């Protein structure tokens, strides 16, 4: 059995009918690693960067303290199983 190269595959792709190219495109993307998805998610998360930049230092400090207090109240409970 011969080893396929990318060029071999591309040569074969040239014979695919035009009306099936979308299907081929979807198939290729179904096989790509999840890094593209991760990169999109990272960009979405980073888009929130600077969201609090218009807050004063005191307001931001109050926000952080309130967030910590709420987090402690929600997640520092003893649970009897």
Secondary structure as the mmCIF struct_conf table of DSSP 4:
data_model
#
loop_
_struct_conf.conf_type_id
_struct_conf.id
_struct_conf.beg_label_comp_id
_struct_conf.beg_label_asym_id
_struct_conf.beg_label_seq_id
_struct_conf.end_label_comp_id
_struct_conf.end_label_asym_id
_struct_conf.end_label_seq_id
HELX_LH_PP_P HELX_LH_PP_P1 UNK A 2 UNK A 4
HELX_RH_AL_P HELX_RH_AL_P1 UNK A 6 UNK A 13
TURN_TY1_P TURN_TY1_P1 UNK A 14 UNK A 15
BEND BEND1 UNK A 16 UNK A 16
HELX_RH_3T_P HELX_RH_3T_P1 UNK A 18 UNK A 20
HELX_RH_AL_P HELX_RH_AL_P2 UNK A 21 UNK A 31
BEND BEND2 UNK A 32 UNK A 32
TURN_TY1_P TURN_TY1_P2 UNK A 34 UNK A 34
HELX_RH_AL_P HELX_RH_AL_P3 UNK A 35 UNK A 46
TURN_TY1_P TURN_TY1_P3 UNK A 47 UNK A 54
BEND BEND3 UNK A 55 UNK A 55
HELX_RH_AL_P HELX_RH_AL_P4 UNK A 57 UNK A 75
#
